[in-house]
Amino acid sequence: MRFDIDLLGTRLSAIVDWIGAQGNLMRLPLGLFGASTGAAAALKAAASRP
């Protein structure tokens, strides 16, 4: 499971959505960082956002 980029990207996108729905967190800047497979998942999640 740790090399499933689609799954990791989907999970990361879900976390970004959750953070955006939290009143005390939604105004904070958010950055995504990853290395290797995590970088691909971060890029996938970031690309799915405007």
Backbone hydrogen bonds, N-H to C=O, Kabsch-Sander energy under -0.5 kcal/mol:
donor,donor_aa,acceptor,acceptor_aa,energy
4,D,1,M,-1.5
5,I,3,F,-1.3
8,L,4,D,-2.6
9,G,5,I,-2.9
10,T,6,D,-2.2
11,R,7,L,-2.4
12,L,8,L,-2.4
13,S,9,G,-2.4
14,A,10,T,-2.0
15,I,11,R,-1.9
16,V,12,L,-2.3
17,D,13,S,-2.4
18,W,14,A,-2.3
19,I,15,I,-2.7
20,G,16,V,-2.2
21,A,17,D,-1.0
21,A,18,W,-0.8
22,Q,18,W,-0.6
22,Q,19,I,-1.2
23,G,21,A,-0.6
25,L,22,Q,-1.3
26,M,22,Q,-2.5
28,L,25,L,-1.7
38,G,35,A,-1.7
40,A,36,S,-1.6
41,A,37,T,-2.1
42,A,38,G,-2.5
43,L,39,A,-2.5
44,K,40,A,-2.2
45,A,41,A,-2.5
46,A,42,A,-2.7
47,A,43,L,-2.5
48,S,44,K,-0.9
49,R,46,A,-1.4
